[in-house]
Amino acid sequence: KPDEKQRSSWTKEPPTDLVKPVENSESGQYALLVRNVKCYSGRKNHEIYSIVVQSGHLKRVLAGVMRGYPGLTMGLQRIELTRPFKPFVYRWEKFTEARDNESDETVKSHIDLLYNILEEELHDVISCKNDFIRNGVVTFDLLWTIFEPDHPIVSIVNVRQRAFRYDGGEIDMSAHVFVIHATFIDYDGNEFGHMPYHFYIPAFEGTKAIMSLPVFPLVYHHDQTTIREDLIARGKIWSEYKGHHYKEYEGLALAHSFMNRELKYNVKGRVIIDTEAYNTFNPDETHKVSSSLSGELTGDRLLIATPVLHGYSLKDKKWLKFFVDGVSDIVWNARAFDSLVLPHRHQNLKELILAFAQTQSKNLDVFDDVIQGKGRGVVMLLSGPPGVGKTLTAESIAEVMKVPLYVLSAGDLGTRVLRVEEYLKSVLRMVPKWGAVLLLDEADVFMQARNDNDLYRNEIVSVFLRLLEYYEGILFLTSNRAETIDPAFESRIHATIHYPDLDATSRRQIWSQLLGDSDKLGFSDAELDDMASLQLNGRQIKNVLKTASLVARHQEMPLGYGHVQTVLKLKASN
C-alpha cells in the first residue's frame, strides 16, 4: 500500500489492517457507496476517492442530467464516479434544477444524498468557475473548468478562425502546459471523418482573460453567433469540394516538409483541388481520417470542418494545401482562341486543331489498342520557329475546352534518367485523371533521333517512347527542329502541324491585339504598319510592348510610338 509519499512496496503477507470488501449483499441496500482515501495535505484526514451510485432512482435522474456527456452511460448496473467529478462541475446547474424540480420524496431524498456530498466537495471549484465566467478570466490550475467536453472551442490557425470539438485536457507538469485534445472534420479523398488536433496553453501566474488564451470555448467569444454562422457557411462551401475541381486561387498555401514542418507559399493562379490525387502522389503525407462519419454534414459538424483543401498548383508545379476562402471560379478568356494569330493562308489550321482535340477528348477509347490501356492518347506535334504561336495554340485549346493545361519542359524533368522516368510517369498518370491538356514544350530533347555517340540521350528518348504508348490524354509537343525527330515517333504522333514564320499582316494583328483598344489609340496606322514590317516573332513583340509600357508608366505618359522606338533601339544596340 502507498505510504505518505505515495510510494508502494510489495509484501508476501496481507496487511493486518486489511478489512472485508465494502461491496457485498449488505452494502447493496444503500443508495450510495462513498469511498475515501487517506489525505496527506494536512487539511483533512481523508478525501473522497469515488462514489458508487446504486439507487435506481438516482440513475434515472442522472441519465437526464448527463445526457450527451461523452464517456458516461448511466444505464449500467454499476456506476462509479471518481474525483474530481468533472461531469458535475459542468452540469451542476442541471443537477440542481433536477433536484429542485423533483416531487417524489423518495427520489428527492436519494438526490439530496448525492447533492450534499458533492456540494461540499465541489463548492470551491464551482464558485471559482462561476466567478471566472462573470469576470471573463481563468487561472491555470482551473483551466479545465471552462472547457466542457464535446463543446466547440475556437482558435486562430494560419491566420484563420477555426473551431474544434473539445475532447479533453490535462496539465502536463513536466512541460508546464495545459494539453488540449481536440477534433475537427476532414476529408481524406474517400470519406469525411474526424481528425485529432492538439493545443498547448503555457502555464501562467494569476488570472488571464479567457479570450486572450490561444484557444478557448466558443461560448465565451463576444461575437459567438457571428463566428458560428461564418464557420458553418465556410464549412458548407468546403464540403462541396469532393472529387477534383479546376479553380483559381490567390493567397497562402502550405507544403509539407520533413520534421513535420510546413513551408508557406504565396500562390496566385490556377489550381486543381483533388485530395485523392494528393494522397496518391504524396505517399509520405497520406492522411486518413481517424473515424468516418455517417449521415449529412450539418450544424456542428460543419462548424468544426477544416478550411484546408488539398491539391496541385499548376504554375508552381507543387502539391499544396490551400484554404477554401482563397478559391474562386475561373474567369475564362472567351477571346483566347481568337487571339491566336496565324498567317491568313493557315487560319483553317486553328479550327482543325480545335476540332481534332475536342473530338478525340470525347472518344479516347474508340480506337483502343489490342493491349489494355495502350494507344488511347492523342498526340499532336506543333513544329516551327520560336514565337509563331505553338505554345499559345495549346493554351488556347485548353481555354476553349475549359480544362487544365499542364505545361512541362525539359528543365522540369532534370538530367538523371531515373528521375526523368519517374517524373514523366507521375505526370502522365495524373494529367488524364483531370481531363487536362498536356503541353511538353520544346520537346526536342526527348524526341531527337538516336545515335551511337550519345547513349544518355538515347536512353531518355527510349523512356519517352515507351511511356508515350500508354498515355491516355491529349498531348501537344512543340519543336523548333522537327527534322531531327527520331523516326520511331512517327507512329505515335496522330497529327503534325507546321507553323510558318509570321508575315507582316499577322505581325500587325499581334501588335494590335497586344496593345488593346485603349493603347492602340496612341498609334497611327502608318506607325502600326512600320512596327509590323519588323522581323519580330510574337514573343518578341510581347516583350517589346511590356518594356515600352514600363517606360511610359515611369514617365507618367500614355504609351506611344516613341516608347516602342526607344525599346527597339535599345534592343538593336545590344
DODOSE-595606 format. One record per residue (C-alpha): y, x, z. Coordinates in nm, 4 decimals, m for minus. Example, Ala and Ser with C-alpha at 12.3 -4.5 7.8 and 13.67 -1.06 7.14 Angstrom:
2
{node {m0.4500 1.2300 0.7800}}
{node {m0.1060 1.3670 0.7140}}
END
This chain:
574
{node {0.0000 0.0000 0.0000}}
{node {0.3618 0.1211 m0.0541}}
{node {0.5500 0.2900 0.2301}}
{node {0.9233 0.2643 0.2969}}
{node {0.9910 0.4896 m0.0052}}
{node {0.7717 0.2716 m0.2263}}
{node {0.5067 0.5453 m0.2545}}
{node {0.1430 0.4344 m0.2784}}
{node {m0.1760 0.6114 m0.1709}}
{node {m0.5473 0.5264 m0.2108}}
{node {m0.7923 0.4877 0.0818}}
{node {m1.1662 0.4138 0.0990}}
{node {m1.1334 0.1619 0.3809}}
{node {m0.9249 m0.1573 0.3648}}
{node {m0.6134 m0.1637 0.5900}}
{node {m0.6696 m0.3032 0.9379}}
{node {m0.3769 m0.5438 0.8967}}
{node {m0.5221 m0.6983 0.5778}}
{node {m0.5195 m1.0788 0.6026}}
{node {m0.7076 m1.3504 0.4192}}
{node {m0.5737 m1.4738 0.0828}}
{node {m0.2956 m1.7273 0.1204}}
{node {m0.4007 m1.9415 m0.1751}}
{node {m0.7012 m2.1427 m0.0617}}
{node {m0.8059 m2.5035 m0.0164}}
{node {m0.5794 m2.5429 0.2837}}
{node {m0.2662 m2.3944 0.1214}}
{node {m0.3253 m2.6044 m0.1885}}
{node {m0.1929 m2.9063 0.0042}}
{node {0.1602 m2.7649 0.0164}}
{node {0.4318 m2.8311 m0.2447}}
{node {0.5358 m2.4639 m0.2494}}
{node {0.3979 m2.1265 m0.1513}}
{node {0.6641 m1.8661 m0.0798}}
{node {0.5534 m1.5035 m0.0953}}
{node {0.7599 m1.2438 0.0920}}
{node {0.7554 m0.8656 0.0809}}
{node {0.8917 m0.6090 0.3222}}
{node {1.2529 m0.5208 0.2602}}
{node {1.3866 m0.1692 0.3161}}
{node {1.7525 m0.2433 0.2512}}
{node {1.8385 m0.2689 0.6191}}
{node {1.9985 m0.6130 0.5775}}
{node {1.6756 m0.8088 0.6391}}
{node {1.3116 m0.7507 0.7240}}
{node {1.1687 m0.9232 0.4197}}
{node {1.2715 m1.0884 0.0952}}
{node {1.1183 m1.3451 m0.1343}}
{node {0.8923 m1.1939 m0.3986}}
{node {0.7714 m1.5117 m0.5682}}
{node {0.7387 m1.8880 m0.5325}}
{node {0.4249 m2.0740 m0.6422}}
{node {0.5014 m2.4325 m0.7450}}
{node {0.2075 m2.6610 m0.6594}}
{node {0.3767 m3.0011 m0.6435}}
{node {0.3164 m3.2189 m0.9489}}
{node {0.6474 m3.3932 m0.8782}}
{node {0.8338 m3.0616 m0.8884}}
{node {0.6585 m2.9538 m1.2067}}
{node {0.7704 m3.2708 m1.3843}}
{node {1.1309 m3.2244 m1.2702}}
{node {1.1356 m2.8547 m1.3614}}
{node {0.9875 m2.9350 m1.7034}}
{node {1.3058 m3.1273 m1.7795}}
{node {1.5389 m2.8720 m1.6225}}
{node {1.3781 m2.5771 m1.8029}}
{node {1.3130 m2.7488 m2.1361}}
{node {1.3582 m2.4981 m2.4181}}
{node {1.3761 m2.1948 m2.1902}}
{node {1.1734 m1.9171 m2.3569}}
{node {0.8635 m1.7971 m2.1759}}
{node {0.8384 m2.0865 m1.9292}}
{node {0.5631 m2.3502 m1.9558}}
{node {0.5920 m2.5986 m1.6719}}
{node {0.2754 m2.7828 m1.7709}}
{node {0.0496 m2.5057 m1.6412}}
{node {m0.1711 m2.5739 m1.3404}}
{node {m0.0362 m2.2667 m1.1611}}
{node {0.3336 m2.1847 m1.1904}}
{node {0.4692 m1.8735 m1.0206}}
{node {0.8422 m1.7990 m1.0222}}
{node {0.9450 m1.4393 m0.9471}}
{node {1.2692 m1.2825 m0.8328}}
{node {1.5453 m1.2535 m0.9361}}
{node {1.4723 m1.6132 m1.0527}}
{node {1.6872 m1.5736 m1.3658}}
{node {1.5997 m1.9139 m1.5168}}
{node {1.7579 m2.0859 m1.2168}}
{node {2.0733 m1.8741 m1.2422}}
{node {2.1187 m2.0017 m1.5986}}
{node {2.0069 m2.3602 m1.5281}}
{node {2.1460 m2.4091 m1.1759}}
{node {2.3805 m2.6888 m1.2775}}
{node {2.0969 m2.8787 m1.4470}}
{node {1.8734 m2.8251 m1.1442}}
{node {2.1476 m2.9507 m0.9120}}
{node {2.2075 m3.2513 m1.1368}}
{node {1.8353 m3.3367 m1.1394}}
{node {1.8304 m3.3155 m0.7590}}
{node {2.1357 m3.5386 m0.7209}}
{node {2.0043 m3.7991 m0.9653}}
{node {1.6551 m3.8281 m0.8178}}
{node {1.5984 m4.1649 m0.6456}}
{node {1.2363 m4.1274 m0.5320}}
{node {1.2384 m3.9996 m0.1731}}
{node {0.9091 m3.8102 m0.2010}}
{node {1.0151 m3.6339 m0.5190}}
{node {1.3589 m3.5692 m0.3700}}
{node {1.2046 m3.4046 m0.0646}}
{node {0.9993 m3.1707 m0.2841}}
{node {1.3076 m3.0799 m0.4876}}
{node {1.5031 m3.0141 m0.1678}}
{node {1.2383 m2.7693 m0.0507}}
{node {1.2805 m2.5534 m0.3601}}
{node {1.6556 m2.6099 m0.3816}}
{node {1.7198 m2.4937 m0.0250}}
{node {1.5089 m2.1813 m0.0677}}
{node {1.6743 m2.0837 m0.3961}}
{node {2.0244 m2.1814 m0.2864}}
{node {2.0055 m1.9317 m0.0033}}
{node {1.8511 m1.6690 m0.2305}}
{node {2.0857 m1.7135 m0.5300}}
{node {2.4090 m1.8305 m0.3697}}
{node {2.5914 m1.4976 m0.4018}}
{node {2.4780 m1.4342 m0.7611}}
{node {2.5663 m1.7839 m0.8824}}
{node {2.9041 m1.7728 m0.7065}}
{node {2.9809 m1.4387 m0.8727}}
{node {2.8725 m1.5715 m1.2113}}
{node {3.0973 m1.8779 m1.1840}}
{node {3.3852 m1.6613 m1.0668}}
{node {3.3301 m1.4269 m1.3619}}
{node {3.3384 m1.7147 m1.6104}}
{node {3.6579 m1.8605 m1.4619}}
{node {3.8312 m1.5243 m1.4968}}
{node {3.6662 m1.4086 m1.8203}}
{node {3.5304 m1.0876 m1.6664}}
{node {3.1971 m0.9428 m1.5505}}
{node {3.0593 m0.6442 m1.3580}}
{node {2.7995 m0.4074 m1.4994}}
{node {2.5280 m0.4833 m1.2428}}
{node {2.5550 m0.8577 m1.3101}}
{node {2.5880 m0.8437 m1.6881}}
{node {2.2572 m1.0260 m1.7194}}
{node {2.4052 m1.3372 m1.5569}}
{node {2.6279 m1.4188 m1.8567}}
{node {2.3579 m1.3572 m2.1202}}
{node {2.1226 m1.6547 m2.1381}}
{node {1.8028 m1.6093 m2.3423}}
{node {1.7753 m1.7952 m2.6735}}
{node {2.1546 m1.8327 m2.6962}}
{node {2.3790 m1.6774 m2.9647}}
{node {2.5672 m1.3555 m2.8978}}
{node {2.8335 m1.2040 m3.1231}}
{node {2.9416 m0.8538 m3.2156}}
{node {3.1290 m0.6639 m3.4850}}
{node {2.8788 m0.4731 m3.7010}}
{node {3.0004 m0.2788 m4.0056}}
{node {3.3464 m0.4370 m3.9709}}
{node {3.1971 m0.7864 m3.9902}}
{node {3.1496 m1.0585 m3.7346}}
{node {2.7801 m1.1172 m3.6719}}
{node {2.5734 m1.3388 m3.4479}}
{node {2.2314 m1.2718 m3.2979}}
{node {1.9902 m1.4548 m3.0723}}
{node {1.9747 m1.3013 m2.7241}}
{node {1.6121 m1.2393 m2.6228}}
{node {1.6568 m1.0400 m2.3032}}
{node {1.8126 m0.7368 m2.1426}}
{node {1.7859 m0.4876 m1.8620}}
{node {1.9660 m0.1894 m1.7129}}
{node {1.8292 0.1481 m1.8196}}
{node {1.9066 0.3558 m1.5121}}
{node {1.8310 0.6887 m1.6817}}
{node {2.0661 0.6249 m1.9751}}
{node {2.3238 0.4302 m1.7717}}
{node {2.3340 0.1458 m2.0217}}
{node {2.2532 m0.2234 m2.0333}}
{node {1.9976 m0.2661 m2.3118}}
{node {2.0127 m0.5922 m2.5069}}
{node {1.7162 m0.7116 m2.7111}}
{node {1.8292 m0.9454 m2.9874}}
{node {1.7022 m1.1084 m3.3060}}
{node {1.8528 m1.2031 m3.6417}}
{node {1.7252 m1.3794 m3.9541}}
{node {1.6453 m1.1638 m4.2569}}
{node {1.4692 m1.1904 m4.5931}}
{node {1.2102 m0.9304 m4.6965}}
{node {1.1661 m1.0295 m5.0590}}
{node {0.8861 m1.2755 m4.9872}}
{node {0.9879 m1.4824 m4.6878}}
{node {1.2574 m1.5440 m4.4284}}
{node {1.1860 m1.4299 m4.0757}}
{node {1.3040 m1.2645 m3.7559}}
{node {1.4079 m0.9020 m3.7259}}
{node {1.4763 m0.7196 m3.3966}}
{node {1.8107 m0.5604 m3.3108}}
{node {1.9281 m0.3671 m3.0047}}
{node {2.2662 m0.3218 m2.8413}}
{node {2.3636 m0.0798 m2.5655}}
{node {2.6503 m0.1514 m2.3287}}
{node {2.7553 0.1673 m2.1428}}
{node {2.7920 0.1456 m1.7655}}
{node {3.1425 0.0771 m1.6354}}
{node {3.3159 0.0564 m1.2989}}
{node {3.4608 m0.2623 m1.1533}}
{node {3.5105 m0.5624 m1.3808}}
{node {3.5554 m0.5777 m1.7559}}
{node {3.6819 m0.8568 m1.9811}}
{node {3.3844 m1.0336 m2.1384}}
{node {3.5469 m1.0394 m2.4822}}
{node {3.6090 m0.6633 m2.4658}}
{node {3.2360 m0.5934 m2.4471}}
{node {3.0774 m0.4611 m2.7690}}
{node {2.8581 m0.7716 m2.7672}}
{node {2.8930 m1.0936 m2.5675}}
{node {2.7787 m1.4589 m2.5712}}
{node {2.9409 m1.6735 m2.8396}}
{node {3.0195 m1.9420 m2.5819}}
{node {3.2802 m1.7107 m2.4240}}
{node {3.4661 m1.6451 m2.7511}}
{node {3.8116 m1.8071 m2.7504}}
{node {3.7505 m1.9338 m3.1058}}
{node {3.3798 m2.0081 m3.0875}}
{node {3.3942 m2.3232 m3.3047}}
{node {3.5559 m2.1429 m3.5984}}
{node {3.3242 m1.8428 m3.5595}}
{node {3.0197 m2.0707 m3.5612}}
{node {3.1354 m2.2637 m3.8681}}
{node {3.2233 m1.9472 m4.0619}}
{node {2.8948 m1.7716 m3.9858}}
{node {2.6853 m2.0774 m4.0713}}
{node {2.8735 m2.1124 m4.4015}}
{node {2.8162 m1.7427 m4.4755}}
{node {2.4500 m1.7752 m4.3830}}
{node {2.4139 m2.0662 m4.6238}}
{node {2.5514 m1.8560 m4.9111}}
{node {2.3318 m1.5604 m4.8119}}
{node {2.0162 m1.7753 m4.8059}}
{node {2.0633 m1.8642 m5.1731}}
{node {2.0075 m1.5048 m5.2902}}
{node {1.6288 m1.5171 m5.3111}}
{node {1.4843 m1.3630 m5.6263}}
{node {1.7115 m1.1456 m5.8409}}
{node {2.0756 m1.2145 m5.9250}}
{node {2.3190 m1.0323 m6.1538}}
{node {2.6594 m1.0249 m5.9815}}
{node {2.9925 m0.8493 m5.9391}}
{node {3.0528 m0.6556 m5.6169}}
{node {3.3510 m0.4909 m5.4521}}
{node {3.3504 m0.3358 m5.1082}}
{node {3.1475 m0.1305 m4.8636}}
{node {2.7794 m0.0691 m4.9341}}
{node {2.5216 0.1193 m4.7290}}
{node {2.2426 0.3550 m4.8296}}
{node {1.9504 0.4599 m4.6163}}
{node {1.9158 0.8283 m4.5359}}
{node {1.6934 1.0397 m4.3174}}
{node {1.7155 1.0279 m3.9370}}
{node {1.7857 0.6513 m3.9637}}
{node {2.1460 0.7181 m4.0574}}
{node {2.3287 0.5075 m4.3116}}
{node {2.5575 0.6532 m4.5769}}
{node {2.8619 0.4497 m4.6775}}
{node {2.9782 0.3931 m5.0348}}
{node {3.2708 0.2091 m5.1865}}
{node {3.1263 0.0097 m5.4741}}
{node {3.3150 m0.1713 m5.7468}}
{node {3.1149 m0.3001 m6.0384}}
{node {2.8117 m0.4993 m6.1382}}
{node {2.5056 m0.5069 m5.9177}}
{node {2.1642 m0.6677 m5.9094}}
{node {2.0623 m0.8401 m5.5871}}
{node {1.6842 m0.8052 m5.5564}}
{node {1.5215 m0.7480 m5.2176}}
{node {1.1673 m0.7413 m5.3549}}
{node {1.2548 m0.4667 m5.6043}}
{node {1.4486 m0.2813 m5.3326}}
{node {1.1300 m0.2657 m5.1258}}
{node {0.9149 m0.1720 m5.4257}}
{node {1.1307 0.1210 m5.5307}}
{node {1.2181 0.2319 m5.1746}}
{node {0.8766 0.2567 m5.0074}}
{node {1.0169 0.4727 m4.7260}}
{node {1.2542 0.1951 m4.6237}}
{node {1.0498 m0.1156 m4.6975}}
{node {1.1329 m0.3708 m4.4311}}
{node {0.9097 m0.6609 m4.3350}}
{node {1.0233 m0.9460 m4.1121}}
{node {0.8535 m0.9292 m3.7737}}
{node {0.7714 m1.3010 m3.7704}}
{node {0.8016 m1.5524 m4.0527}}
{node {0.9891 m1.8821 m4.0365}}
{node {0.8665 m2.2262 m4.1292}}
{node {1.0949 m2.5086 m4.2335}}
{node {1.4516 m2.5028 m4.3594}}
{node {1.7236 m2.2570 m4.2666}}
{node {1.9770 m2.4749 m4.0879}}
{node {2.2149 m2.4647 m3.7918}}
{node {2.1496 m2.1795 m3.5504}}
{node {1.9161 m2.0089 m3.7976}}
{node {2.1981 m1.9751 m4.0492}}
{node {2.4303 m1.8710 m3.7665}}
{node {2.2235 m1.5580 m3.6941}}
{node {2.1439 m1.4758 m4.0586}}
{node {2.2239 m1.1210 m4.1678}}
{node {2.5138 m1.0804 m4.4143}}
{node {2.3263 m0.7944 m4.5848}}
{node {2.1805 m0.8217 m4.9356}}
{node {1.9555 m0.5544 m5.0839}}
{node {1.9951 m0.4490 m5.4438}}
{node {2.0962 m0.1972 m5.7072}}
{node {2.4362 m0.0725 m5.8224}}
{node {2.4223 m0.0210 m6.1992}}
{node {2.7289 0.2027 m6.2045}}
{node {2.6223 0.4224 m5.9124}}
{node {2.2512 0.4077 m6.0006}}
{node {2.1655 0.3646 m5.6334}}
{node {1.9642 0.1222 m5.4257}}
{node {2.2120 m0.0061 m5.1690}}
{node {2.2725 m0.2681 m4.9042}}
{node {2.5570 m0.4993 m4.9998}}
{node {2.7474 m0.7567 m4.7957}}
{node {2.7464 m1.1158 m4.9103}}
{node {3.1246 m1.1521 m4.8742}}
{node {3.1764 m0.8823 m5.1392}}
{node {2.9614 m1.0564 m5.4005}}
{node {3.1160 m1.2723 m5.6724}}
{node {3.0236 m1.4228 m6.0080}}
{node {3.0674 m1.2066 m6.3152}}
{node {3.3637 m1.2869 m6.5372}}
{node {3.2081 m1.2367 m6.8781}}
{node {3.4091 m1.0825 m7.1594}}
{node {3.3851 m1.3506 m7.4267}}
{node {3.5542 m1.1187 m7.6785}}
{node {3.3233 m0.8221 m7.6185}}
{node {3.1250 m0.8675 m7.9368}}
{node {3.4335 m0.9411 m8.1460}}
{node {3.5943 m0.6177 m8.0238}}
{node {3.3087 m0.4165 m8.1746}}
{node {3.4641 m0.2712 m8.4913}}
{node {3.2566 m0.1557 m8.7879}}
{node {3.3655 m0.0795 m9.1451}}
{node {3.4101 m0.4018 m9.3409}}
{node {3.1019 m0.3494 m9.5554}}
{node {2.8881 m0.3140 m9.2403}}
{node {3.0198 m0.6156 m9.0469}}
{node {2.6972 m0.8068 m9.1114}}
{node {2.5139 m0.5449 m8.9026}}
{node {2.6702 m0.6870 m8.5863}}
{node {2.5170 m1.0299 m8.6331}}
{node {2.1893 m0.8765 m8.7453}}
{node {2.1586 m0.6659 m8.4285}}
{node {2.2531 m0.9583 m8.2029}}
{node {2.0109 m1.1952 m8.3734}}
{node {1.7332 m0.9365 m8.3535}}
{node {1.7903 m0.8715 m7.9818}}
{node {1.8212 m1.2385 m7.8835}}
{node {1.5165 m1.3445 m8.0827}}
{node {1.2987 m1.0621 m7.9574}}
{node {1.4017 m1.1155 m7.5935}}
{node {1.2542 m1.4657 m7.6132}}
{node {0.9377 m1.3564 m7.7935}}
{node {0.8466 m1.0216 m7.6407}}
{node {0.4775 m1.1092 m7.6191}}
{node {0.4296 m1.2886 m7.9519}}
{node {0.3017 m0.9763 m8.1279}}
{node {0.1406 m0.8181 m7.8242}}
{node {m0.0756 m0.5118 m7.8782}}
{node {m0.4534 m0.5228 m7.8548}}
{node {m0.4248 m0.3226 m7.5320}}
{node {m0.2851 m0.5260 m7.2423}}
{node {0.0848 m0.4505 m7.1741}}
{node {0.1186 m0.2204 m7.4733}}
{node {0.3647 m0.2635 m7.7587}}
{node {0.5569 m0.5563 m7.6076}}
{node {0.9004 m0.3928 m7.6065}}
{node {1.1745 m0.3933 m7.8678}}
{node {1.3237 m0.0549 m7.9577}}
{node {1.6325 m0.0101 m8.1753}}
{node {1.7766 0.3236 m8.2822}}
{node {2.1522 0.3400 m8.3400}}
{node {2.2464 0.6602 m8.5193}}
{node {2.5741 0.8038 m8.6355}}
{node {2.8593 1.0360 m8.5372}}
{node {3.0302 1.0083 m8.1952}}
{node {3.2817 0.7312 m8.1283}}
{node {3.1768 0.4869 m8.4025}}
{node {3.0503 0.2073 m8.1754}}
{node {2.6858 0.2861 m8.0967}}
{node {2.7207 0.2623 m7.7184}}
{node {2.9671 m0.0258 m7.7465}}
{node {2.7070 m0.2157 m7.9507}}
{node {2.4558 m0.2113 m7.6647}}
{node {2.7282 m0.3015 m7.4137}}
{node {2.8455 m0.5926 m7.6299}}
{node {2.4914 m0.7226 m7.6873}}
{node {2.4254 m0.7274 m7.3109}}
{node {2.7592 m0.9013 m7.2504}}
{node {2.6897 m1.1728 m7.5088}}
{node {2.3365 m1.2255 m7.3739}}
{node {2.4754 m1.2232 m7.0162}}
{node {2.2125 m0.9801 m6.8929}}
{node {2.2415 m0.6463 m6.7087}}
{node {2.2926 m0.3268 m6.9057}}
{node {2.1181 m0.0223 m6.7633}}
{node {2.2657 0.2981 m6.9083}}
{node {2.0535 0.6112 m6.8890}}
{node {2.1400 0.9604 m7.0100}}
{node {1.9648 1.2958 m7.0137}}
{node {2.1790 1.4077 m6.7205}}
{node {2.0381 1.1300 m6.5014}}
{node {1.6812 1.2499 m6.5545}}
{node {1.7132 1.6154 m6.4596}}
{node {1.5241 1.9049 m6.6147}}
{node {1.1811 1.9083 m6.4489}}
{node {0.9091 1.7297 m6.6471}}
{node {0.7554 1.5584 m6.3443}}
{node {1.0975 1.4403 m6.2284}}
{node {1.1746 1.3082 m6.5786}}
{node {0.8437 1.1228 m6.5946}}
{node {0.8765 0.9630 m6.2502}}
{node {1.2374 0.8598 m6.3104}}
{node {1.1579 0.7119 m6.6525}}
{node {0.8568 0.5276 m6.5135}}
{node {1.0625 0.3609 m6.2421}}
{node {1.3428 0.2642 m6.4835}}
{node {1.1033 0.1302 m6.7470}}
{node {0.9339 m0.0774 m6.4757}}
{node {1.2406 m0.2319 m6.3147}}
{node {1.4637 m0.2982 m6.6179}}
{node {1.2327 m0.5570 m6.7855}}
{node {1.1920 m0.7311 m6.4494}}
{node {1.5627 m0.8157 m6.4594}}
{node {1.5657 m0.9088 m6.8282}}
{node {1.8119 m0.6237 m6.8745}}
{node {1.9039 m0.4261 m7.1836}}
{node {1.8272 m0.0556 m7.1500}}
{node {2.0546 0.1950 m7.3230}}
{node {1.9284 0.5518 m7.3488}}
{node {2.2488 0.7230 m7.4555}}
{node {2.2365 1.0426 m7.6622}}
{node {1.8580 1.0308 m7.6608}}
{node {1.8148 1.3297 m7.8948}}
{node {1.6732 1.5485 m7.6179}}
{node {1.3844 1.3026 m7.5742}}
{node {1.3176 1.2476 m7.9446}}
{node {1.3704 1.5853 m8.1085}}
{node {1.0892 1.6971 m8.3379}}
{node {0.8318 1.9069 m8.1539}}
{node {0.7690 2.2690 m8.2500}}
{node {0.5676 2.5658 m8.1286}}
{node {0.8696 2.7501 m7.9888}}
{node {0.9768 2.5021 m7.7164}}
{node {0.6826 2.3859 m7.5067}}
{node {0.9066 2.2353 m7.2391}}
{node {1.0879 2.0115 m7.4871}}
{node {0.7536 1.9213 m7.6445}}
{node {0.6287 1.8013 m7.3074}}
{node {0.9423 1.5903 m7.2496}}
{node {0.9043 1.4276 m7.5921}}
{node {0.5345 1.3582 m7.5305}}
{node {0.6095 1.1945 m7.1958}}
{node {0.8772 0.9738 m7.3520}}
{node {0.6490 0.8733 m7.6403}}
{node {0.3718 0.7737 m7.4006}}
{node {0.5966 0.5696 m7.1727}}
{node {0.7681 0.4018 m7.4664}}
{node {0.4351 0.2492 m7.5718}}
{node {0.4245 0.0383 m7.2545}}
{node {0.7899 m0.0611 m7.2274}}
{node {0.8303 m0.4403 m7.2197}}
{node {1.2052 m0.4893 m7.2604}}
{node {1.4882 m0.4315 m7.5062}}
{node {1.5793 m0.0658 m7.5553}}
{node {1.8704 0.0814 m7.7501}}
{node {1.8519 0.4509 m7.8355}}
{node {2.1652 0.6267 m7.9591}}
{node {2.1526 0.9502 m8.1525}}
{node {2.4018 1.1786 m8.3249}}
{node {2.1229 1.3603 m8.5103}}
{node {1.8737 1.1063 m8.6416}}
{node {1.7402 1.3573 m8.8939}}
{node {1.5925 1.5728 m8.6120}}
{node {1.3852 1.2936 m8.4539}}
{node {1.0106 1.3532 m8.4186}}
{node {0.8099 1.1593 m8.6821}}
{node {0.5924 1.0043 m8.4099}}
{node {0.8854 0.7814 m8.3112}}
{node {0.8885 0.6014 m8.6450}}
{node {0.6041 0.3703 m8.5404}}
{node {0.7687 0.2988 m8.2019}}
{node {1.1140 0.2059 m8.3349}}
{node {1.1467 m0.1508 m8.4619}}
{node {1.4873 m0.1138 m8.6279}}
{node {1.7058 0.1836 m8.7193}}
{node {2.0750 0.1252 m8.7891}}
{node {2.3082 0.3975 m8.9123}}
{node {2.6784 0.3816 m8.8258}}
{node {2.9110 0.5457 m9.0789}}
{node {3.2423 0.7128 m8.9950}}
{node {3.5275 0.4707 m8.9309}}
{node {3.7563 0.4004 m9.2245}}
{node {4.1352 0.3511 m9.1974}}
{node {4.1036 m0.0281 m9.1774}}
{node {3.8565 m0.0024 m8.8892}}
{node {4.0724 0.2507 m8.7069}}
{node {4.3792 0.0268 m8.7392}}
{node {4.1803 m0.2613 m8.5949}}
{node {4.0742 m0.0460 m8.2997}}
{node {4.4326 0.0692 m8.2337}}
{node {4.5487 m0.2956 m8.2405}}
{node {4.2705 m0.4212 m8.0124}}
{node {4.3197 m0.1487 m7.7532}}
{node {4.6968 m0.1970 m7.7491}}
{node {4.6662 m0.5692 m7.6837}}
{node {4.9156 m0.8368 m7.7794}}
{node {5.1955 m0.7243 m7.5454}}
{node {5.1856 m0.3465 m7.6046}}
{node {5.1426 m0.3951 m7.9798}}
{node {5.4962 m0.5378 m7.9938}}
{node {5.6279 m0.1854 m7.9383}}
{node {5.4740 m0.0604 m8.2653}}
{node {5.5779 m0.1394 m8.6225}}
{node {5.3239 m0.1980 m8.8994}}
{node {5.4183 0.1364 m9.0513}}
{node {5.3540 0.3137 m8.7192}}
{node {5.0165 0.1421 m8.6830}}
{node {4.9283 0.2453 m9.0396}}
{node {5.0323 0.6019 m8.9620}}
{node {4.8127 0.6077 m8.6498}}
{node {4.5217 0.4558 m8.8434}}
{node {4.5403 0.7352 m9.1004}}
{node {4.4494 0.9927 m8.8358}}
{node {4.0848 1.1023 m8.8412}}
{node {4.0033 0.9835 m8.4882}}
{node {3.6950 0.8009 m8.3670}}
{node {3.7012 0.5023 m8.1335}}
{node {3.6556 0.7059 m7.8165}}
{node {3.9352 0.9448 m7.9119}}
{node {4.1710 0.6550 m7.9887}}
{node {4.0981 0.5064 m7.6469}}
{node {4.1665 0.8375 m7.4715}}
{node {4.4954 0.8875 m7.6586}}
{node {4.6205 0.5414 m7.5611}}
{node {4.5133 0.5860 m7.1998}}
{node {4.7060 0.9130 m7.1712}}
{node {5.0087 0.7693 m7.3542}}
{node {5.0130 0.4723 m7.1152}}
{node {5.0198 0.7090 m6.8168}}
{node {5.3148 0.8965 m6.9679}}
{node {5.5020 0.5698 m7.0341}}
{node {5.4361 0.4463 m6.6820}}
{node {5.5616 0.7734 m6.5364}}
{node {5.8823 0.7363 m6.7394}}
{node {5.9038 0.3688 m6.6401}}
{node {5.9275 0.2712 m7.0059}}
{node {5.7301 0.0345 m7.2301}}
{node {5.4528 0.2062 m7.4244}}
{node {5.5768 0.3096 m7.7694}}
{node {5.5010 0.5177 m8.0747}}
{node {5.6839 0.8158 m7.9269}}
{node {5.4415 0.8337 m7.6350}}
{node {5.1446 0.8313 m7.8720}}
{node {5.3038 1.1089 m8.0801}}
{node {5.3602 1.3180 m7.7659}}
{node {4.9922 1.2937 m7.6728}}
{node {4.8783 1.3657 m8.0300}}
{node {5.0988 1.6765 m8.0489}}
{node {4.9610 1.7979 m7.7173}}
{node {4.6094 1.7351 m7.8423}}
{node {4.6808 1.9243 m8.1670}}
{node {4.8278 2.2233 m7.9805}}
{node {4.5110 2.2516 m7.7734}}
END
